[in-house]
Amino acid sequence: MKGKLFLLIGIFYCIFPRIPLAQTISGTVNSYARVVTLNSSTRTLTIDNVSGSTTDFAVGRKVLVIQMQGVSVNTTNTASFGNITAYNNAGNYEFALVQSFTGSSAPFTVVLQSLTNAYTVSDAVQIVSVPQYTNVTVNGTVTGAAWDAALGRGGIISFEVQNTLTLAANIDASNLGFAGGVQNTVAGGGCGNSVTYASDLATVSNAQKGAAVAAYPAGQSGGRGALANGGGGGNDHNGGGGGGGNLGSGGNGGMGWPGAGTCSGSSDPPRGSGIGGNGLAYSPITNKIFMGGGGGAGQQNNGVASNGARGGGLIIVRAGTVTTNCVSTWGFLSNGQSATNSPGNDGAGGGGAGGTILLDVVTYTLPCAIVARANGGNGGTVGNSTAHGGGGGGGVGAILVNTNPPAPAVFSSRVGASGLDCNAGGC
């Protein structure tokens, strides 16, 4: 499927406090922090794990508040495992100005001038600084910190330009999203297990699911069932990991080694292939945004499976005008990562899903083409002459705009390619 989606989302308001004088940017322009507590009535947050500078959260600065996870899913050990039952506050976000900042060491206290949406702090809420510019040129790749689940922050690029944003390099959030699953540490070479959708990674020989908008349920991080938009892990014997999902769903992993036979009551196929991550619902009414899901890992019994790949992160940019210098075809990129190939006779990981690109642009002045891409990453290929499970391709991400860019702009995405089940013909 093509991954082009145009939605009218009214999220920004025209306030540009303390505009910096710098007119060129590159590298990481945002600072990030985990939200530890949040009081909606007093608009008070405590934060820690700051990446960047605390001065970016000073009085008068603009910040983004966003909840990264919190979706509820089916947790039964059935084919419905991981299906979304409620979005809750996951994907909620808004922009606000800092009213006060106090503290000489973490945790710091931040009071915002406004706070409208509901958030659940235990489900990975963070704040991100949002730099303000008058006119700015991207003269080197602008990127950001990858999402770090342990530290509770990252995965986002966001800034605002009052007048003209000139692209002389890319704005690139590729591979900044949810992490891929990891291989099983308990080796398993049994029958082709297609009926275990959720299992304990620490004690069972099924590979881990990709990370997603839902947290791993306790004791259920392994197994072939998708976890919301995270791809399912391969089951024994050598199933491939499923690709991550976002706007589009991920591809299923390849079947395990056919010589392993089949478990009692299981189907043949799919012989333990990881299920692709689910597609997510986008709507200008609910106005939620999400990172790309991670791919599931391939299953191993010979120590050569590959992990699942990361999804793409979030780009949120507002500008009066977007133009380009035409030295190359620059643009906005949030592609999913491609999984590493398995070098031998084990399963390969699934590709990460494309991330999300949200552009609030008044006009485009385009002397040549620019692009927006949220491609899915490719699944890993098995480096053996006999059939084992290759990884599923990652699904497309979302491209959200308030104004359709004119030609010659190319705003579209593609799904990731499935990995091959072997490196020889006939499988």
N, C-alpha and C positions, 0 to 999 in steps of 0.2 A: 504493500500500500504506500501511497505517497503521504508524507508527513507534513502537509501544509495545512495550517489552521489559522484563520484570522478571526479574532474576537475583539470586540470593543470593550475595553476594561478601563474604567475611569478611576485611577488610583493616585494620581499625583496632584499636587496643588502648587501654585506658583509662588514659592517662598525660597529665596536664595540668600540666607544669612552668611555674612563673613566670607565673601567670595575670595578664594585664593588667587594670587597673582600669576602663579605658574601656568604656562600655556602649552606645555607638552607633558605627556604622561606615558609611562611604561611600567612593566612589572606589576607588583601587587599594590593597589591603591586603597584597599579597604583594611580596616581593623575589625576584629571579631571578638566576641566574648560570650560565654555561656551565662544564661539567666538562671540564678539559683532560687530566687523567690520573686513573686510578682503579686502586687496588691493593686487590683484594677481600680478600686475606688479612690485611692490616693495616687495612682499612676506611678508607683514606686517599685523599682527593681533593684535587686542586689545581683551583682555579676562577678564572675571570676574567670580564670583561664583566658586572660586577655592575650590575643595575638595581634601584634602591632603596637600602637601607642594609646595610652589612656587619654592623651590630649585630644584624640579624635572623638571622644565622648564628652568634651567640655561643654559648658553652657553655651547655648545658641547653635550647636552643631546639629545636623540632621542625622537620624539613625533609622535603620530598618529593624522592626521587630518581626520575627517569623518563627513559626512552629514547624519543625522538620519532620516529625513523626507523630504517632498517636492514632493511626487507623486501627479499627477493630477487625479481626478476621476470624473465619471458621477454624477451629482447632481440632476437629475430629480427624482421626486417621482414615480419611476417605479421599476420593477424588476431589471433593469440595474443599480440602484443606487449603487455607490461605486466601479463599475468596473473601472479598471485602464485605463486611456486614454493616459498617458505619464509618464515615470519615471523621466524625467528631470534630476536634479543633485542628487536626492536621492540615497543613497548607495555608492556615490563616496568616495574614501578614498586613503590615501597615507602616507608614512613615510618620515620624514624629520629631519634634525639636526637643533638645535637652533643656530642662528648666534648671536643674542643679546636679552637680556631681560632687560627691564627698568621699573621703577615705584616702589614706596614705599607702595602704596595702590592701590586697584582696581579702575579703570581698568588698567591693566598692558599692556605693549606693547611688543610683541614678533616678531622678524624678523627671518625668516627661511632661510636656505641656498638654498632651492629649493621649488618650489610649482608648480605642473604640472596640476592638474585637476581643473575643474570649480566647484565652490561652491556658494550656495545661502544662505547667512547668516540668513535670516529670516526664513529659513526652518531647524533650529536646527543643526547648525554646532558646533562641540566641538573639543578640543584637549585633548589627553590622553598621559601621560608619558609612555614610553616603556623602562623598566629596562633592562640592559644588564648584562649577567653573563658569566663567563668562564665555570664552571661546577656548577650545582646546584641540590639540592635534595628538593623536595616538602615534607616537614616533617609534615605538617598540611594542612588542606583544604585551597587552594588558592581561594579566591572569589573576589568580587568587589562591588562597590556601584551600587544599582539598578538605572535604568533610571528614572530621575526626570524631567518631562516635564516642570515644572514651573522654575526650575533652569537651564535647558538645558544641563545636563551632566549626565554621568554614563552609566551603562549597559554593560561595556566592561572589559575583562581581556586580557592583552597583554604583552608579554615579549619575549626576545631572549636569547638563550644559545649558545655560540660559540662551545662548545664541547658536554658534556653529560648532559641531563636532566634525573634525576632519580625520578621515581614516588614512593613515600612512603605515599602518600595521594592523594586525587583527586584535579583536577582543575575544579571548579564548578561554572558555570554562570547560573544555573537554577534559574528561577523566577526573573531574572534581567532585562527582556525586557519590552515591552510595557504593560501598566497597563490595567486591565480589566475594563469594564463598571460598572457603579453603578446603583442601583435600582431607579426607578421613585419615586419622592417625591409627585407628584400629584396622589392620589389613583384613580384607574380606574377599574370598574368591569362590563364594558359593553359587547357588543357582541364580538365574536372572530374575531378581526380585522386583516385581512391578506393583506390589500391593502395599508397600510401606511408604506412606506419604510424609510421615513425620517421625523422627527418631532422635535419640540423644547422640550428638556428634562425639562425645567423650567416650561412649561405651559401645556404640554400634558402628558397623563398617560402612555406613552410607555417608556420602560427602555432604558438605554444608550448603545450605541455600544462600543466595545472594542477599545482602542487606537491602532494606526497603523502607517504605513509609510506615510500616508496622515493625515494632521491635520483635526480636526472636522470642517466641514463647518459651518458657522454661522447659528444658528437656526435649525441645522439638526443633532445634536448629538444623538438623540433618534430614535427609530423605528427599524423595523426588517431587513432592508437592511444592508448588510455587508459594511464596510468602508475599501476598499482595503483589507489588510490582517487582519483587525479587525473584530471579529464576531458581527453580528447584535444583537440588544437588543430585548427582548421579547415584544410583543404588548399585550394590554389588550384583553382578560382576562386571565392572568397567562401563557403567552407563555414563553418557555424556551429560554435562550440566546444561540446564535451560538458560536461555538468554534473558536478560532483564527487560522490564517493560516500562513505559511512560505513557505517552499519548497512544502508542500502539503496543500490542503485546509482544513478548519475546518469543523466539522460536524454541521448539522442543529440542532437547539433546538427542544424540544418536543412541541406538540400542547397544546394549552391552555385548560382550563376547558370546557368539551363538553356541560355542562349544561348552558353555557352562550349564546348559540345560535350563529348565524353568522350575520355579518354585511351585509347590502344590497350590492350586487355585489361582495362579497368576495367568496373565495373558501373554502370548508370544506372537508378534511383538506386543508391548514395547520393551520388554526385558530391561526394566530399570532406568529408562531414560528420564532425565530431569525435565519437568514441565516448565514451559516458558512463563515468565512473569506476566501478570495481568496488566491490561491497559487501564489507565486512570481516567476519571471523569473530569473534564474541564468545562466550565460554564461561567459566563460573565455575571450570572446571578450569585453563585456561591463564591466566585472570585478567589479560588485557591490555586496555588502553584506548587510544583513538586520537582525534585531532582530525579534523574534517571536511576532505575533500579540496577543493582549489581547482578551479574551472571552467577549461576550456580557452579560449583566446582565439579570436575570429573572424579569418578570413583577409581580407587587404586587398590591393587593387591601386590604390585611389583615396584611401588615407590616412584612411578614416573607420571602420575596424573598431573594435570595443570589446574591452577585455581581459576575461579570465575573472574571476570574483568569488572572494572568500575564503570558506573554510569556517568553521564555528563552532569554538570552542575547547573546553577542558575545565573542568567545574565538579566539584569533589570536596569535599563538605561532610558533616561528622558533627555530629549534635546529639541531645541527649536528647529535646527536644520542639520541634516547629515549629508556630508559630501566626501569625496575621496580624491587622492592625488594621482591616481591612475598608474603609479609605478608598477603595481601588481593588482590582482583582484582581491581586495581586502574585504573583511566583513566580520560577522558575529558568529562564533563557532561554539557549540556545546555538544560535541560528539561523544558517544560512548566509546570506551576503550575496547580494543580487540583482545581476545584471550590469547595467552601463550599456547603454542602447540605442545601436545604431549610428545616427548621424544621416543616413546616406546609403546608397549602393549598395555596401556591403561586408558581410562577415559580422559577427555579434554574438557576444559571449562567453557562456559557460555559467555557470549559477548555482553558488555554493558549497554544499557539503553541510552539513547540520546537524552540530553537534559532539556531545559526550558529556557527560551529566549523571549523576553518581554520588552518590547520597544514602544515607548510613547514619544513619537516624533511628529512634529507639526508638518514639516516639508522635507522632501529629499531633492537635492540638487546633484544630479549624477551625470558627469561627463563621460563616465564609463561604468562598467558593472560593479556592483557590490553583491555579497552573498550573505545569507543566513542559513546555517546548517545545524541540524540536531540529529545527525545520523546515528543509527545503531552500530555498535561494534561487531566485528566478526567473531564467530565461534572458533575455538581451537581445533586444529586437525590432528589426528592420531598418526604418529610416525612409525607405523608398523604395517606389514604387508597383509595382515589378517584383520578382519572387521572387529573394531571396538567402537566405543561411543564418542563421536566428535561432538563439539559444543554447539548449542543453538545460537543463532544470531540475535543480537539485541534489537529491540523495537525502536521505532522512531520517537523522538521527543516532540515537544510542542513549540511552535513559533507563534507568538501572540503579538498582534500589532493593533494600533488604533487607526492607522492610515496604511492602505495598501501601497507599497513602494512601486513607483513607475518603472517601466523598462528603461535601462537594461538590467535592473536588479533581478536576482534569482534567489528567491526565498523558498526553499523546499528541502526535503530530507528523504533519506532512503533507509530501509531496514538493513541490518547487518547480515552478511552471508553466513550460512551454516558451515561449520567445519566439516571436513571429510572424515569418514569413519576409518580410513586407512590411507596409506600413501602409495597404493598400487591400484590397478584397474580392477573392476568387478565387485567393489563393495562400497 
